[in-house]
Amino acid sequence: MVNIGPLSLPDFPLLLAPMEDVSDPPFRAVCKEHGADLMYTEFISSEGLIRDAIKSRKKLDIFDYERPIGIQIFGGDEEALSLCAKIVESTGPDLLDINFGCPVKKVVCKGAGAGVLKDIEKMVSLTKAVVNAVNIPVTVKTRLGWDNDSRNIEEVAERLQDIGIQALAIHGRTRTQMYKGEADWTLIGKVKNNPRIKIPIFGNGDIDRPEKAVTYKERYGVDGIMIGRAAIGYPWIFNEIKHYIQTGETKAPPSIEDRVKTCKKHLVYALEWKGPREGILEMRPHYASYLKGLSHVKEFRAQLVKANSLEEIELIFDSLLAYYSEVL
């Protein structure tokens, strides 16, 4: 078992990374059904939540079938972040996560997300304010450092553990790398194998197939893996990794029927959560990911992103399945 405070997870848990405009309840639902052990909401702005911004409030929606679930927040002001943490705690998540890793300019410019990597003292004080404000476990997601000359994650891990965080997820890139180049897990391994570190350490970055997950598990000794972009349109990755760990064998990839079935289920969840108009609009970017790698799919994808009703979308999917049953 891997313990985050009083929360118990299975051995070597697989975590769904919080992703803006992706990790909403419909997406989380299909990932949970396909093996995600712990999931996080999209990150929530502390200032936005305090201002009662509708978008921020909507991100607080969590459901019992998702548990265990963490709500992730970000911000650069101690008072606002601690007040936000109290509001979040009142909604009943299993844990609260602080984002110190988002590299996007509009977040960094506010002294939040990865912007805090340039000021470790500020990171510590912000984290301490949140830990002191709530009674649920507080965790952190961050990066190796600001740039290649300031990869200070080893110091960060020790100092954040010392003020009370219960787990740390590390993305194997610096802020200046954004999402480019290959994630470097060597420092993640050093943090995990530091005898002073007692909290769970989760690695994140570039895990896109079961074999790589097992290789990194064995090479770096992390307590679990956090998966982000590889799960978009491919929630099967969680159970594929688990199957490979248990058997050493590669699980057969999902059939076209499986892809369509899960995509349609995702769509139904979106319609239930967001309503007919918003649900259809927000689902459109996902079609390309669910159908990725299929030949001759461009025409169907173009139809899907123009469709405006569930009935229309289902007809397009029926045509797609009929086409592939003839071709294959």
C-alpha positions in Angstrom: 0.0 0.0 0.0 1.0 3.6 -0.6 -0.3 6.0 2.1 -0.9 9.7 1.6 -1.7 10.7 5.2 -4.8 8.5 6.1 -5.5 7.8 2.5 -4.4 4.3 1.3 -3.7 3.5 -2.3 -2.8 0.2 -3.9 0.9 -0.7 -4.5 2.4 1.4 -7.3 -0.7 3.5 -7.9 -1.4 5.1 -11.3 -2.5 8.7 -11.0 -4.3 10.8 -13.6 -2.6 14.2 -13.8 -4.6 17.4 -13.5 -4.8 19.0 -16.9 -6.5 22.3 -17.7 -9.5 22.0 -20.0 -9.1 18.2 -20.0 -9.4 16.7 -16.5 -13.1 17.5 -16.0 -15.6 15.0 -14.5 -16.6 13.3 -17.8 -12.9 12.6 -18.7 -12.1 11.5 -15.1 -15.1 9.1 -15.3 -13.7 7.1 -18.2 -10.2 7.1 -16.8 -11.6 5.8 -13.5 -13.4 3.0 -15.3 -10.1 2.1 -17.0 -8.0 1.8 -14.0 -6.9 5.2 -12.6 -6.2 4.9 -8.9 -6.1 8.6 -7.9 -7.3 11.5 -9.9 -7.2 15.3 -9.7 -9.5 18.1 -10.8 -8.3 20.8 -13.3 -6.4 23.4 -11.3 -8.4 26.1 -9.7 -7.3 29.7 -9.3 -7.4 30.8 -5.7 -8.3 34.4 -6.7 -11.0 33.1 -9.1 -12.6 30.9 -6.4 -12.6 33.7 -3.9 -14.2 36.0 -6.5 -16.9 33.3 -6.9 -16.0 32.9 -10.6 -18.5 30.5 -12.1 -15.8 28.5 -14.0 -13.7 28.1 -10.8 -16.8 26.9 -8.8 -17.7 24.4 -11.5 -14.3 22.8 -11.2 -15.1 21.9 -7.6 -17.7 19.3 -8.8 -16.6 15.9 -7.6 -18.5 12.7 -7.4 -18.3 9.7 -5.0 -17.6 7.2 -7.9 -14.3 9.2 -8.6 -12.9 8.7 -5.1 -10.2 8.9 -4.1 -10.0 12.4 -5.7 -7.9 15.5 -5.1 -8.7 19.1 -5.9 -5.8 21.1 -7.2 -5.4 24.8 -6.6 -2.8 27.5 -7.6 -2.0 31.0 -6.6 0.7 33.4 -5.5 -0.8 35.0 -2.4 -0.7 33.3 1.0 -4.0 34.7 2.3 -5.9 34.0 -0.9 -4.4 30.5 -1.2 -5.2 29.5 2.4 -8.8 30.9 2.1 -9.2 29.0 -1.2 -7.9 25.8 0.5 -10.6 26.2 3.2 -13.3 26.5 0.6 -12.0 23.5 -1.2 -11.9 21.4 2.0 -15.5 22.2 2.6 -16.5 20.4 -0.6 -15.1 17.1 0.7 -12.1 16.0 -1.5 -9.8 13.3 -0.2 -6.8 15.6 -0.6 -5.8 19.0 -1.7 -2.9 19.5 -4.2 -1.0 22.7 -4.9 0.2 23.4 -8.4 3.8 24.6 -8.5 4.4 23.2 -12.0 2.2 24.9 -14.6 4.5 26.6 -17.1 1.9 28.7 -18.9 2.8 32.4 -19.0 -0.4 33.8 -17.7 0.0 31.7 -14.6 3.7 32.2 -14.1 3.3 36.0 -14.5 1.1 36.0 -11.4 3.9 34.4 -9.4 2.0 31.1 -9.3 2.4 27.6 -10.8 6.0 27.1 -12.0 6.7 30.8 -11.4 7.2 30.0 -7.8 10.2 27.8 -8.8 12.3 31.0 -8.9 11.6 31.7 -5.2 11.8 28.6 -3.0 11.2 30.7 0.2 7.9 31.8 -1.3 7.0 28.2 -2.3 7.6 27.1 1.3 5.6 29.9 2.8 2.7 29.4 0.4 2.7 25.6 1.1 2.9 26.2 4.9 -0.1 28.5 4.7 -2.2 25.8 3.0 -1.0 23.0 5.3 -2.0 25.1 8.3 -5.4 26.0 6.8 -6.8 22.5 6.3 -7.1 19.2 8.0 -7.0 17.0 4.9 -3.7 15.8 3.3 -1.9 18.4 1.3 0.3 17.3 -1.7 2.3 19.2 -4.3 2.9 18.8 -8.0 6.0 20.6 -9.4 8.9 20.5 -11.8 12.7 19.9 -11.5 13.3 23.7 -11.3 13.0 26.9 -13.3 15.7 26.2 -15.8 18.7 23.9 -16.3 20.8 26.0 -14.0 18.4 25.9 -11.1 17.2 22.3 -10.9 16.6 22.5 -7.2 14.0 19.8 -6.7 16.0 17.9 -4.1 16.0 20.9 -1.8 12.4 21.6 -2.6 11.3 18.0 -1.7 13.0 18.1 1.7 11.7 21.5 2.7 8.2 20.8 1.6 8.2 17.5 3.4 9.4 19.2 6.6 6.5 21.6 6.6 3.9 18.9 6.2 3.1 17.9 2.7 2.0 14.2 2.4 3.2 13.4 -1.1 5.1 15.0 -4.0 4.5 14.5 -7.8 7.5 15.6 -9.9 7.3 16.4 -13.6 10.7 15.6 -15.1 11.2 18.9 -17.0 12.1 22.5 -16.0 9.7 25.4 -16.6 11.8 26.7 -19.5 11.4 23.3 -21.2 7.6 23.6 -21.1 6.6 20.2 -22.6 9.5 20.0 -25.1 12.4 17.5 -25.1 12.5 14.3 -23.1 11.6 14.2 -19.4 14.6 13.6 -17.2 13.8 11.2 -14.4 17.2 11.0 -12.9 16.5 13.8 -10.3 13.1 12.2 -9.6 15.0 9.0 -8.7 17.4 11.0 -6.5 14.6 12.5 -4.6 12.9 9.1 -4.1 16.1 7.5 -2.9 17.1 10.3 -0.5 17.0 8.7 2.9 15.5 11.8 4.4 12.4 11.5 2.2 9.6 9.5 3.8 6.6 10.7 1.8 5.5 9.1 -1.5 7.2 10.4 -4.6 5.3 10.1 -7.9 7.1 10.5 -11.3 5.5 12.3 -14.2 6.5 12.9 -17.8 6.6 10.9 -21.1 5.0 7.7 -19.7 3.1 6.6 -22.8 3.3 2.8 -22.8 3.3 0.0 -20.3 6.9 -1.1 -20.9 8.2 2.4 -20.2 6.2 2.6 -17.0 7.7 -0.7 -15.7 11.2 0.3 -16.8 11.0 3.6 -14.9 9.4 1.9 -11.9 12.4 -0.4 -11.6 15.0 2.1 -12.5 14.0 5.0 -10.3 12.1 3.3 -7.5 9.2 5.8 -7.5 6.1 5.0 -5.5 3.8 5.5 -8.4 3.4 7.2 -11.8 1.3 10.1 -12.8 0.0 10.0 -16.4 -1.3 13.1 -18.3 -1.2 13.6 -22.0 -1.0 9.8 -22.8 -4.4 9.3 -21.3 -6.2 11.8 -23.5 -8.3 9.8 -25.8 -6.6 6.6 -24.5 -7.8 5.9 -20.9 -6.9 2.2 -21.5 -3.3 3.1 -20.6 -4.0 2.6 -16.9 -5.2 -1.0 -17.2 -2.6 -1.8 -19.8 0.2 -0.8 -17.4 -1.4 -2.8 -14.6 -1.8 -5.8 -16.8 1.9 -5.6 -17.9 3.1 -5.2 -14.3 1.1 -8.3 -13.2 1.8 -10.6 -16.2 4.8 -9.2 -18.1 2.6 -9.3 -21.2 1.2 -6.6 -23.4 -2.6 -6.2 -23.3 -4.3 -6.1 -26.7 -5.1 -2.6 -27.8 -8.7 -1.5 -27.8 -10.7 -2.4 -30.9 -12.4 0.3 -33.0 -15.6 -0.8 -31.4 -14.0 -0.2 -27.9 -12.8 3.3 -29.0 -16.2 4.3 -30.2 -18.0 2.9 -27.2 -15.8 4.7 -24.7 -15.9 7.9 -26.7 -19.7 7.8 -26.8 -19.7 7.2 -23.1 -17.4 10.1 -22.5 -19.8 12.2 -24.6 -22.9 11.1 -22.6 -21.1 12.1 -19.3 -20.2 15.5 -20.9 -23.9 16.1 -21.8 -25.1 15.1 -18.4 -22.5 17.4 -16.6 -22.5 20.4 -18.9 -25.8 20.2 -20.8 -26.4 19.6 -24.5 -24.7 22.6 -26.0 -21.7 22.9 -23.8 -21.2 19.1 -23.6 -21.0 18.8 -27.3 -18.7 21.7 -27.8 -16.3 20.6 -25.1 -16.2 17.1 -26.4 -15.1 18.1 -29.9 -11.3 18.3 -29.2 -11.4 14.7 -27.9 -12.5 13.0 -31.1 -9.1 13.3 -32.8 -7.5 11.6 -29.7 -10.0 8.7 -29.5 -9.6 8.0 -33.3 -5.8 8.6 -33.4 -3.9 6.1 -35.5 -6.9 4.9 -37.5 -6.6 5.1 -41.3 -9.0 7.1 -43.4 -10.6 8.7 -40.3 -10.2 12.3 -41.4 -13.6 12.6 -43.0 -15.5 11.1 -40.0 -13.5 13.4 -37.6 -14.5 16.4 -39.6 -18.2 15.4 -39.4 -18.0 14.8 -35.7 -16.7 18.3 -34.9 -19.5 19.9 -36.8 -22.3 17.7 -35.4 -24.7 19.5 -33.0 -26.7 16.7 -31.4 -26.2 13.3 -29.8 -28.4 11.7 -32.5 -26.3 13.1 -35.3 -23.0 12.1 -33.6 -24.3 8.5 -33.1 -25.2 8.3 -36.8 -21.6 9.3 -37.7 -20.2 6.7 -35.4 -22.5 4.1 -36.9 -21.2 5.0 -40.3 -17.6 4.9 -39.1 -18.1 1.4 -37.7 -19.8 0.2 -40.8 -17.0 1.6 -42.9 -14.3 -0.2 -40.9 -16.2 -3.5 -40.8 -16.1 -3.5 -44.6 -12.4 -2.4 -44.9 -11.0 -4.7 -42.2 
